Amino acid sequence: MSTPPKPAAPPEGDAAISAPKKGGMKKLLLILVPVLLLAGGGAGLWFSGILPKLLHGKKDAIAAAAAYLAKENGPPVYVDVPEIITNLNAGPRKTSFVKIKIRIELASADDQTAVNDAMPRIEDLFQTYLREMRPEELRGSIGTYRLREEFISRISIAASPVRVRDVLFTELFTQ
């Protein structure tokens, strides 16, 4: 009785490297065909003039909406807040002060009288907020941004139906 032949061992060395992988061409086609179809479709839309019309149509709509809002709301109205000088919460051994001059930007002239009427309350809210702040909280642009957002919130509370667009710092000094 003869022994059955042994199965061939997998090739080693250079033969193993040069052996082609099955399915490589199929994977390449599955990736390449959709990419080429999308590129061809986009080029066709561009050269036919459909894609530029869609893109420029959006810009025209945005510009028209901005013009409408500017016309509807009118020019902004500014109200100056009296200068505020107060101490900051710097700890028991250290004294630190802040000096702030701000201007409130309102959406319409009708809101100006409401803000002027509520000015004592606005000043009080600013003073009490600033007295609890630490000097480190005012450092950098993020500190100024947080202060701006907090002031907008407090103005909206003090003069309730008023729509505040922004708070502009004309002077911000800490010592």
Backbone bond lengths (Angstrom), bond angles and torsions (degrees), N, CA, C in turn:
res aa  C-N    CA-C-N  psi(-1)  N-CA   C-N-CA  omega(-1)  CA-C   N-CA-C  phi
1 M - - - 1.414 - - 1.513 111.00 -
2 S 1.254 112.87 135.47 1.454 115.78 -178.49 1.523 109.30 -99.52
3 T 1.288 114.77 152.67 1.471 119.82 -179.60 1.520 109.10 -84.86
4 P 1.322 116.04 142.48 1.463 118.81 179.67 1.530 110.23 -65.68
5 P 1.336 116.74 149.15 1.464 118.61 -178.81 1.532 110.86 -67.09
6 K 1.290 115.64 145.72 1.470 121.85 178.82 1.529 109.25 -75.20
7 P 1.356 116.62 143.72 1.466 117.91 177.19 1.528 110.58 -65.98
8 A 1.296 114.90 148.38 1.461 119.87 -177.48 1.523 109.59 -67.84
9 A 1.330 115.57 135.85 1.462 121.40 178.32 1.526 108.91 -73.21
10 P 1.317 117.22 149.45 1.465 118.94 178.25 1.523 110.03 -60.09
11 P 1.323 116.92 145.58 1.458 119.07 -177.44 1.526 110.89 -65.20
12 E 1.284 114.92 147.59 1.454 121.21 -178.99 1.511 110.00 -115.98
13 G 1.327 116.19 159.41 1.457 120.99 173.84 1.513 112.33 72.81
14 D 1.363 116.71 -132.45 1.457 122.86 -175.81 1.515 112.40 -65.57
15 A 1.294 117.72 -30.98 1.459 120.96 -178.91 1.528 110.80 -66.30
16 A 1.334 117.40 -35.05 1.460 121.01 -179.75 1.529 110.69 -70.06
17 I 1.315 117.21 -33.95 1.455 120.92 -177.81 1.525 110.79 -71.87
18 S 1.314 117.09 -39.05 1.453 119.96 -174.06 1.523 113.36 -84.57
19 A 1.318 118.18 -3.44 1.456 120.16 179.99 1.527 109.24 -68.74
20 P 1.341 117.99 126.41 1.465 119.77 -178.56 1.512 111.25 -70.78
21 K 1.343 114.91 144.33 1.464 120.12 177.41 1.511 107.95 -87.95
22 K 1.297 115.78 138.21 1.455 120.13 179.72 1.520 109.88 -80.05
23 G 1.302 117.66 141.27 1.453 122.33 176.13 1.510 114.24 87.08
24 G 1.318 120.41 -1.47 1.458 123.16 -179.38 1.513 111.96 -64.50
25 M 1.325 116.19 -40.75 1.459 121.06 -179.64 1.532 110.72 -69.22
26 K 1.321 117.56 -35.57 1.468 121.00 179.42 1.525 110.65 -66.61
27 K 1.320 117.09 -41.87 1.466 120.53 178.91 1.521 110.81 -63.82
28 L 1.332 115.50 -40.82 1.453 119.76 179.17 1.522 110.90 -62.49
29 L 1.308 117.11 -42.23 1.459 121.42 178.85 1.530 111.33 -66.27
30 L 1.334 117.49 -39.71 1.458 121.05 179.84 1.535 112.09 -64.75
31 I 1.312 117.84 -27.39 1.461 121.55 178.47 1.525 110.76 -88.56
32 L 1.323 116.22 -42.51 1.453 121.23 -172.73 1.532 113.58 -73.30
33 V 1.315 118.63 -38.94 1.463 121.84 -176.15 1.533 111.76 -63.39
34 P 1.356 121.28 -48.61 1.476 119.57 178.45 1.527 113.02 -63.23
35 V 1.338 117.05 -36.57 1.455 119.93 179.51 1.528 110.10 -64.17
36 L 1.324 116.83 -44.11 1.460 120.56 179.14 1.531 111.68 -66.10
37 L 1.328 117.57 -37.41 1.461 120.40 178.12 1.531 111.42 -65.56
38 L 1.326 117.50 -43.02 1.461 121.02 178.58 1.532 111.25 -64.72
39 A 1.329 116.34 -43.69 1.458 119.98 179.51 1.530 110.19 -63.98
40 G 1.301 117.39 -42.93 1.464 120.91 179.14 1.518 111.78 -65.13
41 G 1.324 117.22 -41.32 1.467 120.71 177.85 1.516 111.78 -64.60
42 G 1.330 117.42 -42.26 1.464 121.27 178.41 1.521 111.38 -64.48
43 A 1.343 116.18 -42.17 1.469 119.70 178.55 1.529 110.10 -64.59
44 G 1.322 117.01 -40.27 1.461 120.27 178.72 1.515 111.75 -62.97
45 L 1.354 117.50 -42.68 1.465 120.98 177.56 1.528 111.39 -65.17
46 W 1.325 116.71 -38.24 1.454 120.47 -179.12 1.530 111.25 -66.49
47 F 1.335 116.38 -50.65 1.459 120.20 -175.50 1.530 112.63 -73.99
48 S 1.315 117.56 -21.51 1.462 118.92 175.98 1.528 111.42 -79.75
49 G 1.344 117.79 -14.27 1.460 121.30 177.27 1.519 113.48 95.55
50 I 1.308 118.37 -0.75 1.465 120.67 -178.25 1.529 110.70 -74.03
51 L 1.332 117.53 -47.04 1.466 121.76 -177.02 1.532 111.91 -64.50
52 P 1.344 120.13 -44.74 1.474 117.94 177.62 1.526 113.39 -61.57
53 K 1.334 117.25 -35.53 1.462 119.63 177.99 1.524 111.01 -64.76
54 L 1.334 116.11 -39.60 1.458 119.52 179.11 1.524 111.36 -65.57
55 L 1.320 116.06 -42.95 1.464 119.53 -178.35 1.522 111.85 -69.69
56 H 1.314 118.40 -43.88 1.464 120.78 -179.30 1.520 111.39 -72.89
57 G 1.307 117.29 -28.10 1.461 120.51 177.12 1.512 111.29 -62.83
58 K 1.334 117.89 -37.11 1.459 121.94 178.14 1.517 110.89 -65.90
59 K 1.333 116.26 -42.26 1.466 119.47 -179.71 1.521 110.60 -64.11
60 D 1.327 117.29 -40.09 1.463 120.88 178.55 1.526 111.03 -64.45
61 A 1.316 116.97 -39.35 1.462 120.62 179.43 1.524 110.89 -66.58
62 I 1.330 117.35 -39.62 1.466 121.01 178.88 1.524 109.98 -66.28
63 A 1.327 117.29 -42.47 1.465 120.67 179.41 1.523 110.66 -64.95
64 A 1.329 117.17 -39.76 1.463 120.37 179.05 1.531 110.68 -65.68
65 A 1.327 117.44 -39.78 1.467 120.80 178.69 1.525 111.00 -65.92
66 A 1.335 117.02 -40.82 1.463 120.15 178.43 1.525 111.04 -64.93
67 A 1.324 116.98 -40.91 1.470 120.30 178.32 1.525 110.58 -64.76
68 Y 1.322 116.90 -39.10 1.462 120.61 178.74 1.524 110.97 -64.21
69 L 1.333 116.62 -45.19 1.464 119.63 179.78 1.525 111.46 -64.50
70 A 1.329 117.19 -39.08 1.462 119.82 179.22 1.526 110.12 -65.76
71 K 1.324 116.85 -40.13 1.462 120.33 179.25 1.530 110.80 -70.22
72 E 1.326 116.32 -40.12 1.462 121.66 -178.22 1.523 111.41 -66.62
73 N 1.328 116.16 -45.31 1.461 119.89 -176.19 1.520 112.72 -84.62
74 G 1.287 117.92 -22.22 1.452 120.62 -178.40 1.516 111.01 76.96
75 P 1.314 115.93 -177.88 1.464 118.73 179.75 1.531 110.18 -70.81
76 P 1.315 116.81 152.40 1.468 118.73 -179.93 1.521 111.45 -69.33
77 V 1.308 114.48 154.90 1.458 122.57 178.44 1.524 107.35 -115.71
78 Y 1.325 116.60 136.70 1.465 121.48 -177.55 1.523 110.19 -114.07
79 V 1.334 114.92 139.01 1.462 121.96 176.60 1.519 107.27 -125.46
80 D 1.326 116.95 125.84 1.463 121.27 178.65 1.526 109.82 -83.30
81 V 1.318 115.05 136.36 1.461 121.57 174.30 1.524 106.45 -98.06
82 P 1.323 117.79 135.26 1.469 118.97 178.05 1.534 111.05 -56.86
83 E 1.311 114.19 151.27 1.465 120.93 -177.93 1.528 110.94 -57.73
84 I 1.321 115.53 137.68 1.466 121.20 -179.20 1.523 108.12 -116.52
85 I 1.324 116.28 125.00 1.463 122.51 174.16 1.520 106.35 -125.28
86 T 1.319 115.87 121.30 1.471 119.98 -178.34 1.520 109.33 -149.54
87 N 1.323 114.73 161.53 1.453 119.21 177.36 1.528 110.25 -86.92
88 L 1.319 115.21 152.27 1.455 121.70 179.01 1.518 109.58 -102.24
89 N 1.299 116.41 164.49 1.460 122.63 179.20 1.527 108.34 -83.16
90 A 1.335 116.10 83.91 1.460 121.07 -176.12 1.522 112.86 -101.85
91 G 1.284 118.16 1.94 1.458 120.79 -178.99 1.517 110.51 107.33
92 P 1.344 116.94 169.41 1.464 119.89 -174.40 1.532 114.16 -71.53
93 R 1.314 119.00 -28.23 1.466 120.30 -174.66 1.526 113.37 -95.74
94 K 1.291 116.92 -10.94 1.455 120.39 -173.60 1.526 109.76 -120.14
95 T 1.331 115.96 144.48 1.453 120.56 177.03 1.520 108.16 -117.01
96 S 1.321 115.31 131.00 1.460 120.77 -179.86 1.519 108.54 -138.97
97 F 1.333 115.63 139.04 1.457 121.08 -177.60 1.519 110.51 -123.12
98 V 1.330 114.94 158.72 1.458 121.84 173.29 1.522 108.13 -131.60
99 K 1.332 114.44 140.27 1.457 121.34 176.30 1.531 106.31 -123.83
100 I 1.331 116.22 122.74 1.463 121.21 -175.21 1.524 110.18 -130.91
101 K 1.315 115.45 134.07 1.467 122.52 169.04 1.521 105.76 -124.47
102 I 1.327 116.12 123.75 1.462 119.39 -178.79 1.521 110.53 -129.08
103 R 1.317 113.40 162.66 1.456 122.84 176.49 1.528 106.26 -129.52
104 I 1.326 115.86 132.05 1.465 121.48 -179.08 1.523 108.46 -96.77
105 E 1.327 116.29 128.87 1.465 121.38 176.37 1.521 108.44 -98.35
106 L 1.326 115.98 120.09 1.460 122.31 -178.18 1.523 110.32 -106.65
107 A 1.313 115.87 159.81 1.462 121.12 -177.51 1.526 112.23 -77.60
108 S 1.325 118.16 -32.59 1.467 119.15 -177.59 1.524 110.23 -145.38
109 A 1.320 114.87 162.51 1.467 121.05 -179.62 1.527 111.56 -69.41
110 D 1.320 117.19 -23.07 1.467 120.33 179.47 1.525 111.74 -65.30
111 D 1.337 116.57 -27.92 1.463 120.78 -178.03 1.525 112.64 -78.81
112 Q 1.309 117.73 -14.56 1.460 121.21 -175.07 1.528 112.05 -63.30
113 T 1.316 117.76 -41.79 1.471 119.54 -179.65 1.528 110.92 -67.70
114 A 1.334 116.90 -37.12 1.471 119.63 179.06 1.524 110.61 -64.55
115 V 1.330 117.79 -39.39 1.467 121.04 179.40 1.526 109.98 -69.90
116 N 1.322 118.17 -41.71 1.469 120.40 178.07 1.518 111.22 -62.96
117 D 1.330 117.38 -37.39 1.463 120.50 177.11 1.525 112.16 -67.56
118 A 1.319 116.81 -32.47 1.466 121.30 -178.45 1.528 112.90 -93.09
119 M 1.331 118.45 6.17 1.465 121.37 -175.38 1.528 114.26 -57.35
120 P 1.351 121.53 -42.51 1.473 118.95 177.19 1.533 112.46 -59.57
121 R 1.310 116.64 -39.07 1.468 120.03 178.53 1.534 110.57 -67.95
122 I 1.324 117.14 -39.81 1.466 121.53 178.83 1.524 109.98 -62.66
123 E 1.322 117.22 -45.79 1.467 120.91 178.68 1.520 111.00 -60.63
124 D 1.324 116.75 -41.98 1.465 120.26 178.63 1.526 111.53 -62.82
125 L 1.322 117.07 -43.59 1.461 120.15 178.63 1.525 111.57 -63.12
126 F 1.339 117.03 -38.74 1.463 120.57 178.14 1.527 110.80 -66.42
127 Q 1.331 116.41 -44.47 1.466 120.51 -178.46 1.534 111.12 -61.18
128 T 1.316 116.56 -48.18 1.468 119.08 -177.34 1.536 111.20 -66.79
129 Y 1.303 117.38 -33.61 1.470 119.85 177.50 1.529 110.40 -69.32
130 L 1.319 117.08 -45.36 1.460 120.66 -176.96 1.522 112.38 -67.02
131 R 1.327 117.66 -33.15 1.470 120.14 -178.90 1.526 112.18 -66.25
132 E 1.318 118.20 -22.11 1.465 121.76 178.52 1.520 113.46 -93.89
133 M 1.329 117.45 -6.07 1.468 120.69 179.89 1.518 110.77 -80.87
134 R 1.322 115.23 146.79 1.459 121.32 173.32 1.532 108.55 -94.16
135 P 1.317 118.83 151.99 1.468 120.68 -179.20 1.538 112.96 -58.00
136 E 1.323 117.38 -31.95 1.473 121.03 -179.67 1.529 111.60 -64.49
137 E 1.328 116.29 -28.74 1.463 120.14 -177.63 1.526 112.47 -72.10
138 L 1.320 117.42 -17.44 1.462 121.14 -179.33 1.530 112.91 -94.90
139 R 1.316 117.16 -5.20 1.459 119.69 -176.48 1.521 111.54 -76.52
140 G 1.311 115.30 141.71 1.455 121.10 173.97 1.514 113.47 79.89
141 S 1.308 114.05 173.55 1.469 119.75 -177.79 1.520 111.49 -70.13
142 I 1.332 118.28 -30.93 1.468 120.16 179.64 1.530 110.53 -67.71
143 G 1.332 116.86 -34.31 1.460 119.90 176.68 1.520 111.84 -66.02
144 T 1.323 116.02 -41.66 1.463 120.51 177.44 1.520 110.76 -65.46
145 Y 1.327 116.34 -40.41 1.463 120.27 179.39 1.530 111.01 -62.90
146 R 1.331 116.84 -45.38 1.466 120.21 178.53 1.528 111.26 -62.39
147 L 1.327 116.53 -40.33 1.459 120.81 178.67 1.525 110.34 -63.43
148 R 1.327 116.92 -42.17 1.470 121.60 178.56 1.532 110.32 -60.56
149 E 1.320 116.66 -47.85 1.465 120.81 -178.98 1.526 111.25 -63.12
150 E 1.315 116.78 -39.19 1.465 120.58 179.09 1.523 111.06 -67.21
151 F 1.323 117.29 -40.36 1.466 120.73 178.11 1.525 110.88 -65.21
152 I 1.317 117.98 -41.70 1.471 120.65 177.64 1.524 110.00 -59.91
153 S 1.324 116.19 -43.25 1.461 120.68 179.24 1.528 111.24 -62.64
154 R 1.317 117.27 -42.96 1.461 120.69 -178.02 1.527 112.12 -70.74
155 I 1.312 117.28 -35.16 1.472 119.69 176.36 1.519 109.67 -65.93
156 S 1.321 116.85 -41.28 1.465 120.64 179.01 1.522 111.59 -62.59
157 I 1.324 117.05 -32.72 1.468 121.23 177.22 1.532 110.33 -72.16
158 A 1.330 116.94 -45.06 1.461 120.89 -174.82 1.529 112.66 -69.72
159 A 1.322 117.29 -39.31 1.469 121.25 -178.89 1.525 107.29 -118.20
160 S 1.291 116.42 72.81 1.463 126.07 -163.94 1.521 118.42 -43.31
161 P 1.307 123.49 -57.09 1.463 117.40 -174.66 1.528 113.83 -79.21
162 V 1.315 117.73 -1.83 1.461 122.00 -175.28 1.527 110.55 -73.68
163 R 1.347 115.14 138.55 1.463 120.30 175.98 1.527 108.55 -102.66
164 V 1.335 116.92 111.65 1.460 123.11 -178.58 1.523 108.12 -92.32
165 R 1.320 116.15 125.67 1.468 119.66 176.94 1.516 111.79 -81.36
166 D 1.348 116.05 -45.28 1.462 118.68 -175.22 1.519 109.90 -162.70
167 V 1.326 115.25 164.16 1.454 122.81 171.42 1.522 105.76 -119.32
168 L 1.331 115.86 124.70 1.455 121.19 -177.29 1.523 109.20 -109.06
169 F 1.315 116.78 128.07 1.459 121.47 178.73 1.525 108.64 -87.93
170 T 1.328 116.26 119.20 1.460 119.14 174.39 1.512 110.52 -94.55
171 E 1.348 115.88 -22.35 1.464 120.17 175.77 1.531 108.10 -155.99
172 L 1.324 115.54 133.40 1.470 121.43 176.61 1.511 106.18 -143.39
173 F 1.332 115.33 110.99 1.446 120.45 -174.29 1.529 108.49 -132.70
174 T 1.331 116.94 127.05 1.469 120.51 174.61 1.512 109.42 -118.43
175 Q 1.324 115.40 144.69 1.449 120.78 179.77 1.503 108.93 -138.15
